[in-house]
Amino acid sequence: MWWYVVKRLLQTIPVFLGATLIIFFLLKLRPGDPILNLAGNKPVSQEVRDALAAQYHLDDPLLLQWVHFVKNAVTLDFGNTFAGQPVFELIQQTFPVTVVLALMALAFDAILGIGLGTIAGLRRNGWFDSSMLVVSLILLSIPIFVVGFVMQLVFGVKLGWTTPTVGGDWNVGKLILPAIVLAIANFAYTLRLCRTSVAENLTADHVRTARAKGLPEGQVVVKHVLRNSLVPVITYIGINLGSLMAGAIITETIFNIPGVGNAAYQAIIRGETSTVVAIVTFMVMVYVFMSLIVDLLYAVLDPRIRYA
């Protein structure tokens, strides 16, 4: 088991380096003068330009700039925003909001997806199963920004059940509607995955053996069907939590949520390339860490993984 843990930890190193390298190069190669962005698009003297270039290693080759960035990122030194605020301090302020939003969305996703997916799998090819497949396909087909704007208009503006936007004075009540919007697409995947897994396990040999022994149907479903069916579902939900915690940029922007995704969007609008690179790198670190936790959990649930 410990060898598997060490191997997975070592595998995260090239994943982190490769992801940050791609992100760094893509954002650094975008059009525009980074020094003019730092100066607020105002003319700067050659002395100031040289000082800023030396401070941010802008005259170095792009690969060397990335090496400096990774070295600082390992110590959580992401530099400062154009306003002079440390980027890590900005992340500390915004990331808790994103975590709460992600956990709420994950709760909606897990409860509804697993519950309805299990019922659909147990009643495969019935009217409920067919209805759930159609509903999930519709939800997957509609872009999340369309769902967000429609729900914001209907429940926030027309019905007045909640505030259309969250703003700086956020609380759990204001995050309910954005969490539902964020969970919709993931709910559809969870429902379909759970439904398929339950339907496949219903025809497994160990389930037929349990029924042949005369065990009650409820015990067969809970102990022999659900227990095996939920392993891939839990794995998907765990990885999904990592992606949600890495920043729901579209949802946070639509509802003006002061989360890390909205902070990244505002930095893009202002042209703060260095801030965007830092925030996205932090998102990558979160996602890699959550993926590692899920892989280790999967190895605990299924010993065949760590013995393979």
C-alpha positions as CSV (number, residue, x, y, z in Angstrom):
1,M,0.0,0.0,0.0
2,W,2.8,2.4,0.9
3,W,4.6,1.8,-2.3
4,Y,1.4,2.7,-4.2
5,V,1.2,5.9,-2.2
6,V,4.8,6.9,-3.0
7,K,4.3,6.0,-6.7
8,R,1.2,8.2,-6.9
9,L,3.0,11.1,-5.2
10,L,5.9,10.9,-7.6
11,Q,3.4,10.8,-10.5
12,T,1.9,14.1,-9.4
13,I,5.3,15.9,-10.0
14,P,5.4,15.7,-13.8
15,V,1.6,16.3,-14.0
16,F,2.1,19.6,-12.1
17,L,5.1,20.6,-14.1
18,G,3.5,19.8,-17.4
19,A,0.2,21.5,-16.6
20,T,1.9,24.7,-15.3
21,L,4.3,24.8,-18.3
22,I,1.4,24.7,-20.8
23,I,-0.7,27.3,-18.9
24,F,2.3,29.6,-18.4
25,F,3.3,29.5,-22.1
26,L,-0.3,30.0,-23.4
27,L,-0.9,33.0,-21.1
28,K,2.5,34.5,-21.6
29,L,2.2,34.3,-25.4
30,R,-1.1,36.2,-25.5
31,P,-0.9,39.6,-27.3
32,G,0.0,42.8,-25.3
33,D,2.8,44.3,-23.4
34,P,3.0,43.0,-19.8
35,I,4.9,46.2,-18.7
36,L,2.1,48.4,-20.1
37,N,-0.4,46.2,-18.2
38,L,1.6,46.7,-15.0
39,A,1.6,50.4,-15.6
40,G,-2.1,50.6,-16.3
41,N,-1.5,51.2,-20.1
42,K,0.2,54.5,-19.3
43,P,3.5,55.5,-20.9
44,V,6.6,54.5,-18.9
45,S,10.1,55.7,-19.1
46,Q,12.9,53.4,-20.2
47,E,14.4,53.3,-16.7
48,V,11.0,52.1,-15.2
49,R,10.7,49.6,-18.0
50,D,14.1,48.2,-17.4
51,A,13.5,48.0,-13.6
52,L,10.1,46.2,-14.1
53,A,11.7,43.8,-16.6
54,A,14.5,42.9,-14.2
55,Q,12.0,42.5,-11.3
56,Y,9.7,40.1,-13.2
57,H,12.5,38.5,-15.3
58,L,10.7,39.6,-18.5
59,D,14.0,39.8,-20.4
60,D,14.8,36.2,-19.7
61,P,13.9,33.4,-22.1
62,L,10.3,32.2,-21.6
63,L,11.5,28.8,-20.3
64,L,13.7,30.5,-17.7
65,Q,10.7,32.7,-16.7
66,W,8.7,29.5,-16.1
67,V,11.5,28.0,-13.9
68,H,11.5,31.2,-11.7
69,F,7.7,31.0,-11.5
70,V,7.6,27.3,-10.5
71,K,10.3,27.9,-7.9
72,N,8.2,30.6,-6.3
73,A,5.0,28.7,-6.7
74,V,6.3,25.8,-4.7
75,T,6.7,28.1,-1.7
76,L,3.3,29.7,-2.5
77,D,4.9,32.9,-3.5
78,F,2.7,33.9,-6.5
79,G,3.7,37.6,-6.6
80,N,1.4,40.6,-6.4
81,T,-1.6,41.9,-8.3
82,F,-1.5,45.2,-10.1
83,A,-3.1,46.8,-7.1
84,G,-0.1,45.6,-4.9
85,Q,-2.0,42.9,-3.1
86,P,-0.2,39.5,-2.7
87,V,-1.9,37.0,-5.0
88,F,-1.8,34.3,-2.3
89,E,-3.6,36.7,0.0
90,L,-6.2,37.2,-2.7
91,I,-6.6,33.4,-3.0
92,Q,-7.0,33.1,0.8
93,Q,-9.9,35.6,0.6
94,T,-11.7,34.0,-2.3
95,F,-11.0,30.3,-2.1
96,P,-13.2,29.6,1.0
97,V,-16.2,30.9,-0.9
98,T,-15.4,28.6,-3.8
99,V,-15.0,25.7,-1.4
100,V,-18.4,26.3,0.2
101,L,-20.0,26.6,-3.3
102,A,-18.3,23.4,-4.5
103,L,-19.4,21.4,-1.4
104,M,-23.0,22.6,-1.8
105,A,-23.0,21.7,-5.5
106,L,-21.5,18.3,-4.7
107,A,-24.2,17.7,-2.1
108,F,-26.9,18.3,-4.6
109,D,-25.1,16.3,-7.2
110,A,-24.5,13.3,-4.9
111,I,-27.9,13.1,-3.3
112,L,-30.0,13.5,-6.4
113,G,-27.6,11.8,-8.8
114,I,-27.1,8.7,-6.7
115,G,-30.7,8.5,-5.5
116,L,-32.4,8.9,-8.9
117,G,-29.6,6.9,-10.7
118,T,-30.1,4.0,-8.3
119,I,-33.9,3.9,-8.9
120,A,-33.4,4.2,-12.7
121,G,-30.9,1.3,-12.6
122,L,-33.2,-0.9,-10.5
123,R,-36.0,-0.2,-12.9
124,R,-34.0,-0.5,-16.1
125,N,-35.9,0.0,-19.4
126,G,-39.0,1.2,-17.5
127,W,-40.7,4.6,-17.8
128,F,-38.8,6.1,-14.9
129,D,-35.5,5.0,-16.4
130,S,-36.3,6.3,-19.8
131,S,-37.5,9.6,-18.3
132,M,-34.3,10.1,-16.4
133,L,-32.2,9.4,-19.4
134,V,-34.1,12.0,-21.4
135,V,-33.8,14.6,-18.6
136,S,-30.1,14.0,-18.1
137,L,-29.5,14.3,-21.9
138,I,-31.4,17.6,-22.0
139,L,-29.4,18.9,-19.0
140,L,-26.1,17.9,-20.7
141,S,-27.1,19.6,-23.9
142,I,-27.8,23.0,-22.4
143,P,-24.7,25.2,-21.7
144,I,-24.3,26.1,-18.1
145,F,-24.3,29.9,-18.8
146,V,-27.7,29.5,-20.4
147,V,-29.0,27.6,-17.3
148,G,-27.5,30.2,-15.0
149,F,-29.0,33.2,-16.7
150,V,-32.4,31.6,-17.0
151,M,-32.5,30.5,-13.3
152,Q,-31.2,33.9,-12.3
153,L,-34.0,35.6,-14.3
154,V,-36.8,33.3,-13.1
155,F,-36.0,32.7,-9.5
156,G,-34.1,35.9,-8.8
157,V,-35.8,38.6,-10.8
158,K,-39.3,37.3,-11.7
159,L,-40.2,35.3,-8.6
160,G,-37.9,37.1,-6.1
161,W,-37.2,33.9,-4.2
162,T,-33.5,34.9,-3.9
163,T,-31.1,37.7,-4.8
164,P,-30.1,37.6,-8.5
165,T,-26.4,38.2,-7.5
166,V,-24.4,37.2,-4.4
167,G,-22.0,40.1,-4.0
168,G,-19.4,40.6,-1.3
169,D,-21.7,39.9,1.6
170,W,-22.2,36.3,0.7
171,N,-23.8,33.6,2.9
172,V,-25.0,30.0,2.4
173,G,-28.5,31.0,1.6
174,K,-27.4,33.2,-1.3
175,L,-25.3,30.3,-2.7
176,I,-28.1,27.8,-3.0
177,L,-29.2,28.9,-6.5
178,P,-25.6,29.1,-7.9
179,A,-24.9,25.7,-6.3
180,I,-27.9,24.2,-8.1
181,V,-26.8,25.7,-11.4
182,L,-23.2,24.4,-10.8
183,A,-24.5,20.9,-10.0
184,I,-26.9,20.5,-12.9
185,A,-24.4,19.2,-15.5
186,N,-22.5,17.0,-13.0
187,F,-25.8,15.7,-11.7
188,A,-26.6,14.4,-15.2
189,Y,-23.3,12.6,-15.4
190,T,-23.6,11.1,-11.9
191,L,-27.2,9.9,-12.6
192,R,-26.2,8.2,-15.9
193,L,-23.0,6.6,-14.3
194,C,-24.9,5.3,-11.3
195,R,-27.8,4.0,-13.4
196,T,-25.4,2.1,-15.7
197,S,-23.3,0.7,-12.8
198,V,-26.4,-0.5,-10.8
199,A,-27.9,-2.1,-14.0
200,E,-24.7,-4.0,-14.7
201,N,-24.3,-5.2,-11.1
202,L,-27.9,-6.5,-11.0
203,T,-26.9,-9.2,-13.5
204,A,-23.6,-10.1,-11.8
205,D,-22.9,-13.6,-10.6
206,H,-22.6,-12.7,-6.9
207,V,-26.0,-11.0,-7.0
208,R,-27.6,-14.1,-8.6
209,T,-25.9,-16.2,-5.9
210,A,-27.3,-13.9,-3.1
211,R,-30.8,-14.2,-4.5
212,A,-30.4,-18.0,-4.8
213,K,-29.6,-18.2,-1.1
214,G,-32.9,-16.6,-0.4
215,L,-31.7,-13.2,0.9
216,P,-34.3,-10.4,1.1
217,E,-34.3,-8.2,-2.0
218,G,-33.5,-5.1,0.1
219,Q,-30.4,-6.8,1.5
220,V,-29.3,-7.9,-1.9
221,V,-29.7,-4.4,-3.3
222,V,-27.9,-2.6,-0.4
223,K,-25.1,-5.0,0.3
224,H,-24.4,-6.7,-3.0
225,V,-25.6,-4.2,-5.7
226,L,-25.0,-0.7,-4.3
227,R,-21.8,-1.5,-2.5
228,N,-20.1,-2.4,-5.7
229,S,-22.0,0.1,-7.9
230,L,-20.9,3.1,-5.9
231,V,-17.2,2.6,-6.3
232,P,-16.9,4.3,-9.8
233,V,-19.6,6.8,-8.8
234,I,-17.7,7.9,-5.7
235,T,-14.5,8.1,-7.7
236,Y,-16.1,10.4,-10.3
237,I,-17.7,12.6,-7.5
238,G,-14.3,12.9,-5.8
239,I,-12.6,14.0,-9.0
240,N,-15.5,16.3,-9.7
241,L,-15.0,18.0,-6.3
242,G,-11.4,18.8,-7.3
243,S,-12.6,20.4,-10.5
244,L,-15.3,22.4,-8.7
245,M,-12.9,23.6,-6.0
246,A,-10.5,24.6,-8.8
247,G,-12.9,27.3,-9.6
248,A,-16.4,27.5,-11.2
249,I,-15.5,30.6,-13.3
250,I,-18.8,30.8,-15.3
251,T,-21.1,30.3,-12.4
252,E,-19.2,32.7,-10.1
253,T,-19.1,35.3,-12.8
254,I,-22.8,35.1,-13.6
255,F,-23.9,35.4,-10.0
256,N,-21.0,37.8,-9.0
257,I,-19.7,35.4,-6.4
258,P,-16.4,36.6,-4.8
259,G,-14.7,33.2,-5.4
260,V,-11.4,32.3,-6.9
261,G,-13.0,31.7,-10.3
262,N,-14.4,35.2,-10.4
263,A,-11.0,36.6,-9.3
264,A,-9.4,34.8,-12.2
265,Y,-12.0,36.3,-14.6
266,Q,-11.5,39.8,-13.3
267,A,-7.8,39.4,-13.7
268,I,-8.2,38.4,-17.3
269,I,-10.4,41.5,-17.9
270,R,-7.8,43.8,-16.4
271,G,-5.0,42.1,-18.4
272,E,-3.1,40.9,-15.3
273,T,-1.4,37.9,-17.0
274,S,0.8,37.2,-14.0
275,T,-2.2,37.1,-11.6
276,V,-4.1,34.8,-14.0
277,V,-1.1,32.4,-14.3
278,A,-0.8,32.3,-10.5
279,I,-4.5,31.7,-9.8
280,V,-4.7,29.0,-12.5
281,T,-1.5,27.4,-11.2
282,F,-3.1,27.2,-7.7
283,M,-6.2,25.6,-9.3
284,V,-4.0,23.0,-10.9
285,M,-2.4,22.3,-7.6
286,V,-5.8,21.8,-6.0
287,Y,-7.0,19.6,-8.7
288,V,-3.9,17.4,-8.7
289,F,-4.1,17.1,-4.9
290,M,-7.8,16.1,-5.0
291,S,-7.1,13.6,-7.8
292,L,-4.4,12.1,-5.6
293,I,-6.8,11.7,-2.7
294,V,-9.4,10.1,-4.9
295,D,-6.8,7.6,-6.3
296,L,-5.7,6.7,-2.8
297,L,-9.3,6.3,-1.7
298,Y,-10.0,4.1,-4.7
299,A,-7.1,1.9,-3.8
300,V,-8.5,1.5,-0.3
301,L,-12.0,0.6,-1.7
302,D,-10.7,-1.8,-4.4
303,P,-7.5,-3.7,-3.4
304,R,-7.0,-4.8,-7.0
305,I,-5.9,-1.3,-7.9
306,R,-2.9,-1.2,-5.6
307,Y,-1.9,-4.8,-6.3
308,A,-2.0,-4.3,-10.1
